[in-house]
Amino acid sequence: MHRDSSPGDDDAGRGGVDAVLFDFHGTLAQLEPLTRSVSLAAESCGRRLNPLAVTALADAIGAQGWLGSGMEPRVRPDFADAWADRDLDEDAHREAFTALAAQAHGVFEGLAEALYDRMASPEGWVAFADTIGTLVSLKAQGYPIALVSNIGFDARPILRRLGIDRFIDEWVLSYEVGYCKPDEKIFYAACHALDVEPSRVLMVGDTMADAGAARIGARCYLVPHAEAGRIVGLDAVLRLVRSGC
């Protein structure tokens, strides 16, 4: 699935693209299956659940809009402020997601907090099958790369464990820079960090917030949703940078 929002004709030079910006979650990596997270979180609370109980809990939490579920988050008024600030503040991020999980049917004391800890843990993430190969090829061809992520905690340890951090030249994380996609300022910050013109950048993501880079003249490519460890379509990035999108 290729959703391209190219701004116009290619520039002269190396395919019209001089640098690549990547989103993190849903683009380079995905959370481990929710059933695994729930099982391990429950064990950390001293509860060993049978597979049916794990599946029921995972379904209930996923239905609240847990990260990676693909469901619309069910945000109640009592944590709406934290949800609005979740990608700008570490405390708000934890509050928002623990409250989201805690409202699911069957969640027992301590589980929401343990589930959040698993989400923020490097062990809780899996790179897509085509992530490393794509990044290796881009770096071999001399393309600088920035990570541009809406996130409320430091993604560096996660990407380090996945072997991805070595390919990242610049880190533009929303809670560090103070603005979130699709705000144009976060994309400008990434272009400035890489010292490249916005019109010669390809933004690779998985949501319309990532496509906000088109507002500054960048090219955009959105990958489809994929489960952890599967192929997500990043091989298309190599073709796009060569062709200028």
Backbone as CSV, one residue per row, in Angstrom:
resi,resn,N_x,N_y,N_z,CA_x,CA_y,CA_z,C_x,C_y,C_z
1,MET,0.855,-1.191,0.000,0.000,0.000,0.000,0.883,1.230,0.000
2,HIS,0.751,2.051,-0.975,1.614,3.225,-1.139,0.739,4.460,-1.233
3,ARG,0.840,5.302,-0.200,0.114,6.568,-0.229,1.141,7.679,-0.330
4,ASP,1.232,8.291,-1.487,2.307,9.232,-1.780,1.753,10.641,-1.856
5,SER,2.385,11.561,-1.122,1.944,12.961,-1.181,3.087,13.837,-1.644
6,SER,3.686,13.479,-2.775,4.802,14.230,-3.330,4.372,15.633,-3.702
7,PRO,5.225,16.646,-3.441,4.806,18.010,-3.695,4.913,18.469,-5.125
8,GLY,5.586,17.726,-5.984,5.704,18.239,-7.345,6.790,17.529,-8.110
9,ASP,7.300,18.165,-9.151,8.322,17.549,-9.979,9.609,17.358,-9.196
10,ASP,10.380,16.355,-9.608,11.641,16.049,-8.936,12.651,17.162,-9.147
11,ASP,13.478,17.359,-8.112,14.597,18.280,-8.258,15.728,17.562,-8.980
12,ALA,16.666,18.345,-9.439,17.842,17.743,-10.056,18.687,17.109,-8.975
13,GLY,19.520,16.150,-9.347,20.422,15.546,-8.371,20.011,14.130,-8.053
14,ARG,20.358,13.680,-6.861,20.192,12.292,-6.474,18.715,11.980,-6.254
15,GLY,17.975,11.818,-7.334,16.574,11.466,-7.227,15.711,12.514,-6.568
16,GLY,16.230,13.687,-6.304,15.456,14.724,-5.651,15.344,14.568,-4.154
17,VAL,15.934,13.523,-3.573,15.880,13.274,-2.131,17.299,13.234,-1.576
18,ASP,17.534,14.042,-0.545,18.866,14.092,0.072,18.901,13.496,1.469
19,ALA,17.737,13.275,2.082,17.691,12.739,3.442,16.336,12.090,3.678
20,VAL,16.282,11.205,4.663,15.048,10.487,4.977,14.713,10.660,6.453
21,LEU,13.460,10.984,6.729,12.939,11.066,8.089,12.059,9.846,8.329
22,PHE,12.243,9.197,9.463,11.433,8.026,9.784,10.655,8.251,11.073
23,ASP,9.395,7.861,11.049,8.625,7.686,12.263,9.148,6.428,12.974
24,PHE,8.763,6.266,14.238,9.223,5.103,15.007,8.149,4.015,15.046
25,HIS,7.169,4.180,15.936,6.156,3.141,16.134,5.277,2.980,14.905
26,GLY,5.144,1.740,14.452,4.330,1.454,13.285,5.061,1.598,11.973
27,THR,6.285,2.117,12.031,7.069,2.338,10.809,8.363,1.527,10.827
28,LEU,9.142,1.665,11.875,10.367,0.893,12.017,10.190,-0.307,12.947
29,ALA,9.289,-0.176,13.904,9.093,-1.238,14.893,7.649,-1.235,15.376
30,GLN,7.266,-2.346,15.985,5.925,-2.494,16.523,6.031,-3.101,17.921
31,LEU,5.080,-2.785,18.765,5.020,-3.452,20.054,4.852,-4.958,19.854
32,GLU,5.414,-5.725,20.787,5.189,-7.161,20.768,3.679,-7.433,20.845
33,PRO,3.235,-8.639,20.499,1.807,-8.951,20.602,1.274,-8.633,22.000
34,LEU,0.083,-8.077,22.045,-0.477,-7.640,23.318,-0.674,-8.807,24.282
35,THR,-0.950,-9.980,23.764,-1.098,-11.139,24.646,0.196,-11.421,25.409
36,ARG,1.320,-11.255,24.732,2.609,-11.467,25.407,2.836,-10.388,26.467
37,SER,2.557,-9.137,26.122,2.727,-8.049,27.091,1.863,-8.271,28.331
38,VAL,0.603,-8.658,28.110,-0.310,-8.878,29.229,0.174,-10.032,30.102
39,SER,0.599,-11.114,29.482,1.075,-12.272,30.235,2.285,-11.916,31.099
40,LEU,3.249,-11.215,30.509,4.461,-10.862,31.248,4.176,-9.797,32.306
41,ALA,3.288,-8.865,31.996,2.920,-7.847,32.983,2.219,-8.486,34.171
42,ALA,1.346,-9.441,33.906,0.652,-10.145,34.986,1.642,-10.921,35.852
43,GLU,2.611,-11.572,35.220,3.632,-12.302,35.979,4.417,-11.375,36.886
44,SER,4.694,-10.162,36.413,5.427,-9.207,37.250,4.601,-8.752,38.447
45,CYS,3.273,-8.944,38.357,2.368,-8.639,39.481,2.121,-9.875,40.349
46,GLY,2.809,-10.970,40.027,2.637,-12.196,40.799,1.456,-13.039,40.389
47,ARG,0.932,-12.801,39.171,-0.234,-13.545,38.696,0.141,-14.304,37.424
48,ARG,0.001,-15.618,37.444,0.225,-16.419,36.242,-1.137,-16.773,35.659
49,LEU,-1.436,-16.220,34.486,-2.743,-16.380,33.885,-2.748,-17.492,32.842
50,ASN,-3.877,-18.173,32.731,-3.994,-19.179,31.675,-4.220,-18.481,30.339
51,PRO,-3.976,-19.175,29.229,-4.062,-18.530,27.916,-5.407,-17.871,27.628
52,LEU,-6.516,-18.476,28.083,-7.817,-17.872,27.826,-7.969,-16.546,28.572
53,ALA,-7.475,-16.503,29.799,-7.550,-15.270,30.582,-6.676,-14.187,29.969
54,VAL,-5.509,-14.578,29.469,-4.609,-13.615,28.823,-5.276,-13.028,27.578
55,THR,-5.873,-13.891,26.764,-6.524,-13.428,25.543,-7.689,-12.495,25.853
56,ALA,-8.475,-12.838,26.862,-9.613,-11.996,27.228,-9.156,-10.626,27.699
57,LEU,-8.115,-10.600,28.516,-7.591,-9.326,28.999,-6.989,-8.513,27.863
58,ALA,-6.225,-9.167,26.991,-5.610,-8.460,25.857,-6.684,-7.874,24.946
59,ASP,-7.751,-8.629,24.704,-8.839,-8.121,23.865,-9.496,-6.905,24.511
60,ALA,-9.706,-6.968,25.827,-10.351,-5.862,26.541,-9.488,-4.609,26.531
61,ILE,-8.184,-4.787,26.727,-7.267,-3.642,26.736,-7.103,-3.082,25.325
62,GLY,-6.992,-3.961,24.340,-6.888,-3.511,22.965,-8.105,-2.712,22.532
63,ALA,-9.269,-3.107,23.028,-10.502,-2.408,22.669,-10.544,-0.985,23.219
64,GLN,-9.705,-0.711,24.214,-9.624,0.657,24.741,-8.761,1.553,23.863
65,GLY,-8.068,0.952,22.897,-7.207,1.737,22.012,-5.754,1.718,22.421
66,TRP,-5.330,0.605,23.027,-3.921,0.475,23.425,-3.015,0.618,22.221
67,LEU,-1.825,1.130,22.450,-0.875,1.382,21.374,-0.658,0.123,20.535
68,GLY,-0.826,0.262,19.234,-0.629,-0.851,18.322,-1.869,-1.674,18.062
69,SER,-2.961,-1.373,18.766,-4.187,-2.156,18.600,-4.929,-1.805,17.313
70,GLY,-4.707,-0.601,16.809,-5.440,-0.135,15.651,-6.824,0.391,15.982
71,MET,-7.174,0.393,17.276,-8.480,0.876,17.717,-8.388,2.332,18.153
72,GLU,-9.494,3.051,18.018,-9.547,4.438,18.461,-9.491,4.483,19.987
73,PRO,-8.581,5.276,20.570,-8.483,5.339,22.039,-9.775,5.845,22.680
74,ARG,-10.187,5.177,23.739,-11.388,5.568,24.490,-10.939,6.405,25.685
75,VAL,-10.894,7.703,25.482,-10.334,8.627,26.476,-11.463,9.216,27.323
76,ARG,-11.425,8.945,28.614,-12.422,9.491,29.532,-12.002,10.893,29.977
77,PRO,-12.975,11.686,30.428,-12.662,13.055,30.867,-11.625,13.131,31.979
78,ASP,-11.575,12.104,32.865,-10.671,12.192,34.008,-9.197,12.100,33.622
79,PHE,-8.899,11.611,32.426,-7.488,11.632,32.015,-7.309,12.277,30.635
80,ALA,-8.303,13.052,30.212,-8.234,13.706,28.903,-7.079,14.695,28.815
81,ASP,-6.811,15.427,29.902,-5.698,16.389,29.876,-4.359,15.674,29.719
82,ALA,-4.199,14.587,30.459,-2.956,13.813,30.342,-2.824,13.234,28.946
83,TRP,-3.937,12.785,28.386,-3.894,12.215,27.028,-3.465,13.277,26.017
84,ALA,-3.986,14.475,26.167,-3.639,15.549,25.234,-2.154,15.889,25.292
85,ASP,-1.538,15.724,26.454,-0.123,16.084,26.642,0.805,14.876,26.620
86,ARG,0.289,13.712,26.292,1.054,12.474,26.475,2.367,12.447,25.703
87,ASP,2.421,13.087,24.546,3.646,13.061,23.746,4.547,14.269,23.997
88,LEU,4.199,15.046,25.019,4.995,16.222,25.365,5.569,16.149,26.771
89,ASP,5.136,15.153,27.534,5.545,15.091,28.937,5.583,13.630,29.377
90,GLU,6.677,13.223,30.023,6.835,11.831,30.429,5.785,11.401,31.448
91,ASP,5.505,12.248,32.436,4.515,11.903,33.455,3.125,11.793,32.853
92,ALA,2.792,12.714,31.944,1.486,12.671,31.291,1.341,11.414,30.443
93,HIS,2.426,10.998,29.801,2.399,9.792,28.969,2.069,8.568,29.815
94,ARG,2.745,8.437,30.941,2.475,7.298,31.827,1.052,7.356,32.372
95,GLU,0.628,8.515,32.830,-0.718,8.659,33.375,-1.772,8.307,32.333
96,ALA,-1.581,8.803,31.128,-2.570,8.587,30.074,-2.722,7.113,29.730
97,PHE,-1.619,6.419,29.532,-1.715,5.032,29.096,-2.089,4.081,30.227
98,THR,-1.655,4.347,31.441,-2.088,3.487,32.543,-3.583,3.649,32.793
99,ALA,-4.082,4.877,32.679,-5.517,5.103,32.853,-6.310,4.433,31.738
100,LEU,-5.788,4.472,30.522,-6.462,3.841,29.391,-6.593,2.339,29.626
101,ALA,-5.511,1.703,30.067,-5.531,0.258,30.309,-6.380,-0.097,31.522
102,ALA,-6.312,0.727,32.562,-6.996,0.422,33.816,-8.506,0.365,33.666
103,GLN,-9.053,1.047,32.667,-10.515,1.069,32.505,-11.054,-0.170,31.800
104,ALA,-10.165,-1.037,31.314,-10.607,-2.248,30.621,-11.162,-3.270,31.617
105,HIS,-12.147,-4.011,31.192,-12.758,-5.031,32.041,-11.735,-6.108,32.405
106,GLY,-11.682,-6.443,33.691,-10.822,-7.522,34.150,-9.431,-7.108,34.580
107,VAL,-9.078,-5.844,34.395,-7.732,-5.388,34.786,-7.654,-5.306,36.309
108,PHE,-6.690,-5.990,36.882,-6.532,-6.022,38.332,-5.448,-5.055,38.782
109,GLU,-5.357,-4.865,40.087,-4.446,-3.873,40.645,-3.001,-4.129,40.216
110,GLY,-2.366,-3.093,39.718,-0.968,-3.166,39.325,-0.737,-3.540,37.882
111,LEU,-1.756,-4.119,37.218,-1.534,-4.599,35.854,-1.323,-3.457,34.872
112,ALA,-2.104,-2.387,34.978,-1.961,-1.274,34.038,-0.573,-0.658,34.127
113,GLU,-0.072,-0.501,35.343,1.265,0.061,35.522,2.334,-0.882,34.967
114,ALA,2.168,-2.180,35.211,3.138,-3.156,34.701,3.095,-3.224,33.185
115,LEU,1.901,-3.070,32.611,1.773,-3.089,31.152,2.456,-1.873,30.544
116,TYR,2.319,-0.729,31.199,3.002,0.466,30.708,4.522,0.261,30.764
117,ASP,5.006,-0.292,31.873,6.449,-0.533,32.001,6.949,-1.437,30.879
118,ARG,6.126,-2.406,30.491,6.508,-3.287,29.396,6.558,-2.517,28.085
119,MET,5.604,-1.613,27.880,5.575,-0.806,26.663,6.802,0.089,26.574
120,ALA,7.249,0.617,27.701,8.400,1.518,27.707,9.725,0.770,27.772
121,SER,9.669,-0.548,27.835,10.879,-1.362,27.942,11.426,-1.724,26.567
122,PRO,12.727,-1.730,26.394,13.294,-2.162,25.109,12.904,-3.583,24.731
123,GLU,12.638,-4.420,25.731,12.287,-5.811,25.454,10.878,-5.962,24.883
124,GLY,10.083,-4.907,24.956,8.696,-5.003,24.523,8.454,-4.674,23.061
125,TRP,9.519,-4.494,22.286,9.378,-4.054,20.899,10.046,-5.022,19.927
126,VAL,9.534,-5.043,18.706,10.062,-5.912,17.653,10.215,-5.078,16.382
127,ALA,11.375,-5.157,15.754,11.577,-4.456,14.480,10.834,-5.189,13.373
128,PHE,10.363,-4.444,12.390,9.765,-5.083,11.224,10.849,-5.816,10.434
129,ALA,10.427,-6.816,9.682,11.382,-7.680,8.995,12.218,-6.938,7.957
130,ASP,11.687,-5.852,7.409,12.416,-5.116,6.369,13.057,-3.830,6.884
131,THR,13.090,-3.633,8.199,13.652,-2.401,8.746,15.160,-2.314,8.576
132,ILE,15.872,-3.287,9.091,17.339,-3.210,9.090,17.885,-3.185,7.668
133,GLY,17.384,-4.033,6.810,17.872,-4.072,5.431,17.688,-2.743,4.718
134,THR,16.548,-2.107,4.957,16.293,-0.803,4.338,17.263,0.246,4.855
135,LEU,17.473,0.275,6.155,18.371,1.262,6.744,19.821,1.032,6.315
136,VAL,20.221,-0.208,6.239,21.579,-0.529,5.767,21.778,0.016,4.356
137,SER,20.815,-0.214,3.484,20.936,0.248,2.096,20.962,1.761,2.003
138,LEU,20.114,2.426,2.793,20.093,3.894,2.767,21.428,4.480,3.216
139,LYS,21.974,3.939,4.294,23.253,4.459,4.795,24.391,4.145,3.833
140,ALA,24.337,2.992,3.189,25.375,2.632,2.222,25.382,3.596,1.042
141,GLN,24.214,4.159,0.743,24.109,5.115,-0.351,24.303,6.556,0.113
142,GLY,24.604,6.734,1.403,24.960,8.053,1.906,23.818,8.931,2.341
143,TYR,22.631,8.382,2.546,21.492,9.200,2.967,21.508,9.411,4.484
144,PRO,21.520,10.649,4.951,21.367,10.901,6.384,19.931,10.611,6.808
145,ILE,19.775,10.193,8.072,18.476,9.756,8.573,18.176,10.431,9.909
146,ALA,16.947,10.896,10.061,16.482,11.414,11.347,15.264,10.623,11.786
147,LEU,15.165,10.371,13.084,13.966,9.768,13.656,13.071,10.901,14.145
148,VAL,11.841,10.928,13.666,10.883,11.973,14.042,9.674,11.276,14.652
149,SER,9.544,11.365,15.976,8.536,10.559,16.659,7.714,11.363,17.641
150,ASN,6.392,11.134,17.632,5.530,11.598,18.709,5.610,10.558,19.819
151,ILE,6.293,10.909,20.891,6.542,9.926,21.948,6.795,10.649,23.255
152,GLY,6.372,10.029,24.353,6.515,10.652,25.657,7.604,10.061,26.517
153,PHE,8.488,9.271,25.922,9.644,8.737,26.652,10.781,8.513,25.664
154,ASP,11.965,8.239,26.181,13.157,8.127,25.343,13.150,6.820,24.548
155,ALA,13.086,6.930,23.232,13.072,5.747,22.372,14.462,5.191,22.111
156,ARG,15.492,5.898,22.508,16.855,5.471,22.158,17.204,4.075,22.678
157,PRO,16.891,3.751,23.944,17.223,2.396,24.412,16.507,1.298,23.627
158,ILE,15.285,1.557,23.189,14.553,0.567,22.405,15.248,0.341,21.071
159,LEU,15.557,1.426,20.380,16.190,1.293,19.071,17.614,0.751,19.177
160,ARG,18.252,1.003,20.314,19.585,0.432,20.529,19.498,-1.086,20.628
161,ARG,18.527,-1.571,21.376,18.361,-3.017,21.518,17.995,-3.670,20.192
162,LEU,17.237,-2.963,19.367,16.822,-3.509,18.070,17.895,-3.361,16.997
163,GLY,19.000,-2.698,17.324,20.079,-2.510,16.358,19.799,-1.418,15.350
164,ILE,18.855,-0.536,15.663,18.458,0.523,14.730,19.170,1.832,15.011
165,ASP,19.530,2.081,16.254,20.071,3.393,16.643,21.316,3.782,15.862
166,ARG,22.109,2.822,15.431,23.354,3.119,14.717,23.112,3.765,13.358
167,PHE,21.891,3.692,12.860,21.582,4.289,11.569,21.009,5.700,11.703
168,ILE,20.685,6.123,12.922,20.015,7.401,13.149,21.049,8.503,13.371
169,ASP,21.011,9.504,12.518,21.934,10.630,12.652,21.394,11.696,13.600
170,GLU,20.085,11.897,13.606,19.469,12.916,14.453,18.178,12.367,15.060
171,TRP,17.930,12.744,16.318,16.734,12.306,17.041,15.852,13.522,17.290
172,VAL,14.633,13.468,16.785,13.674,14.563,16.975,12.438,13.954,17.637
173,LEU,12.450,13.946,18.972,11.387,13.332,19.758,10.491,14.424,20.321
174,SER,9.192,14.250,20.188,8.246,15.313,20.528,8.399,15.811,21.956
175,TYR,8.594,14.901,22.906,8.657,15.352,24.294,9.948,16.114,24.592
176,GLU,10.928,15.992,23.715,12.177,16.747,23.885,12.136,18.089,23.164
177,VAL,11.504,18.129,21.992,11.513,19.387,21.220,10.304,20.266,21.509
178,GLY,9.231,19.692,22.094,8.110,20.500,22.536,6.973,20.669,21.542
179,TYR,6.960,19.897,20.467,5.837,19.924,19.537,5.724,18.572,18.837
180,CYS,4.519,18.303,18.365,4.188,16.987,17.833,3.779,17.064,16.363
181,LYS,3.981,15.990,15.662,3.403,15.855,14.333,1.878,15.919,14.459
182,PRO,1.181,16.593,13.576,1.623,17.121,12.273,2.104,18.572,12.296
183,ASP,2.431,19.110,13.464,2.951,20.479,13.547,4.168,20.617,12.638
184,GLU,4.142,21.622,11.811,5.233,21.824,10.853,6.580,21.998,11.548
185,LYS,6.553,22.527,12.776,7.820,22.843,13.452,8.663,21.604,13.713
186,ILE,8.027,20.461,13.963,8.824,19.268,14.246,9.540,18.792,12.982
187,PHE,8.909,18.962,11.825,9.557,18.575,10.569,10.661,19.571,10.198
188,TYR,10.404,20.850,10.440,11.456,21.838,10.209,12.663,21.556,11.108
189,ALA,12.397,21.161,12.358,13.489,20.859,13.290,14.351,19.712,12.769
190,ALA,13.707,18.702,12.196,14.446,17.565,11.650,15.277,17.980,10.442
191,CYS,14.701,18.789,9.563,15.440,19.251,8.384,16.629,20.119,8.801
192,HIS,16.402,20.972,9.799,17.486,21.819,10.295,18.600,20.970,10.893
193,ALA,18.218,19.952,11.666,19.226,19.092,12.297,20.075,18.371,11.259
194,LEU,19.460,17.998,10.135,20.191,17.304,9.072,20.805,18.261,8.059
195,ASP,20.505,19.559,8.203,21.003,20.587,7.290,20.604,20.268,5.846
196,VAL,19.298,20.058,5.647,18.782,19.726,4.332,17.514,20.521,4.081
197,GLU,17.261,20.862,2.835,16.066,21.596,2.471,14.836,20.682,2.580
198,PRO,13.733,21.194,3.112,12.526,20.364,3.246,12.073,19.729,1.932
199,SER,12.242,20.419,0.833,11.798,19.897,-0.453,12.633,18.713,-0.928
200,ARG,13.737,18.433,-0.247,14.609,17.328,-0.645,14.641,16.232,0.424
201,VAL,13.532,16.145,1.158,13.395,15.167,2.238,12.239,14.231,1.935
202,LEU,12.398,12.961,2.314,11.307,11.989,2.279,10.943,11.635,3.713
203,MET,9.690,11.854,4.086,9.185,11.457,5.396,8.475,10.118,5.265
204,VAL,8.905,9.141,6.066,8.323,7.800,6.035,7.601,7.557,7.359
205,GLY,6.315,7.286,7.279,5.531,7.065,8.489,4.373,6.126,8.239
206,ASP,3.405,6.151,9.173,2.259,5.253,9.021,0.921,5.923,9.331
207,THR,0.925,7.226,9.608,-0.318,7.934,9.915,-0.372,9.253,9.159
208,MET,-1.562,9.856,9.160,-1.713,11.140,8.502,-0.934,12.238,9.239
209,ALA,-0.630,12.035,10.513,0.225,12.995,11.224,1.600,13.047,10.574
210,ASP,2.110,11.902,10.131,3.397,11.867,9.436,3.307,12.581,8.091
211,ALA,2.158,12.453,7.436,1.968,13.117,6.143,1.919,14.632,6.278
212,GLY,1.859,15.126,7.504,1.923,16.564,7.727,3.206,17.181,7.210
213,ALA,4.226,16.356,6.985,5.485,16.864,6.430,5.288,17.463,5.048
214,ALA,4.224,17.065,4.367,3.959,17.631,3.041,3.723,19.131,3.108
215,ARG,3.301,19.630,4.273,3.037,21.056,4.433,4.300,21.899,4.297
216,ILE,5.450,21.284,4.542,6.698,22.036,4.401,7.392,21.700,3.075
217,GLY,6.691,20.981,2.218,7.245,20.658,0.907,7.967,19.339,0.825
218,ALA,7.945,18.561,1.910,8.608,17.256,1.897,7.762,16.226,1.161
219,ARG,8.413,15.213,0.635,7.706,14.078,0.077,7.322,13.149,1.234
220,CYS,6.258,12.380,1.069,5.789,11.503,2.143,5.440,10.123,1.612
221,TYR,5.749,9.123,2.413,5.362,7.749,2.099,4.832,7.116,3.376
222,LEU,3.612,6.573,3.334,2.996,5.952,4.489,2.900,4.448,4.287
223,VAL,3.421,3.702,5.250,3.357,2.243,5.190,2.035,1.775,5.794
224,PRO,1.565,0.595,5.415,0.329,0.062,6.001,0.585,-0.503,7.397
225,HIS,-0.487,-0.763,8.132,-0.358,-1.404,9.439,0.168,-2.819,9.255
226,ALA,1.084,-3.227,10.116,1.614,-4.589,10.070,1.877,-5.074,11.484
227,GLU,1.763,-6.368,11.678,2.031,-6.959,12.981,3.537,-7.023,13.227
228,ALA,3.891,-7.135,14.488,5.301,-7.151,14.892,6.079,-8.225,14.145
229,GLY,7.247,-7.823,13.626,8.139,-8.767,12.974,7.831,-9.063,11.522
230,ARG,6.709,-8.533,11.010,6.339,-8.786,9.617,6.993,-7.764,8.682
231,ILE,6.848,-7.967,7.390,7.284,-6.989,6.392,6.248,-5.874,6.346
232,VAL,6.713,-4.616,6.408,5.780,-3.490,6.446,5.787,-2.660,5.157
233,GLY,6.720,-2.948,4.269,6.751,-2.227,2.998,7.844,-1.183,2.889
234,LEU,8.866,-1.297,3.737,9.945,-0.308,3.723,10.857,-0.441,2.507
235,ASP,10.805,-1.567,1.830,11.637,-1.707,0.631,11.272,-0.669,-0.420
236,ALA,10.043,-0.174,-0.372,9.625,0.860,-1.325,10.394,2.154,-1.130
237,VAL,10.895,2.376,0.096,11.644,3.606,0.368,12.861,3.705,-0.537
238,LEU,13.527,2.597,-0.762,14.721,2.598,-1.607,14.372,2.999,-3.038
239,ARG,13.260,2.507,-3.532,12.833,2.878,-4.885,12.439,4.349,-4.937
240,LEU,11.797,4.826,-3.885,11.328,6.213,-3.875,12.484,7.209,-3.835
241,VAL,13.519,6.942,-3.042,14.628,7.898,-2.991,15.402,7.924,-4.299
242,ARG,15.441,6.793,-4.979,16.150,6.746,-6.262,15.380,7.490,-7.343
243,SER,14.048,7.376,-7.272,13.215,7.980,-8.304,12.835,9.413,-8.006
244,GLY,13.097,9.844,-6.744,12.677,11.170,-6.332,11.204,11.201,-5.949
245,CYS,10.626,10.006,-5.695,9.215,9.848,-5.297,8.278,10.242,-6.428
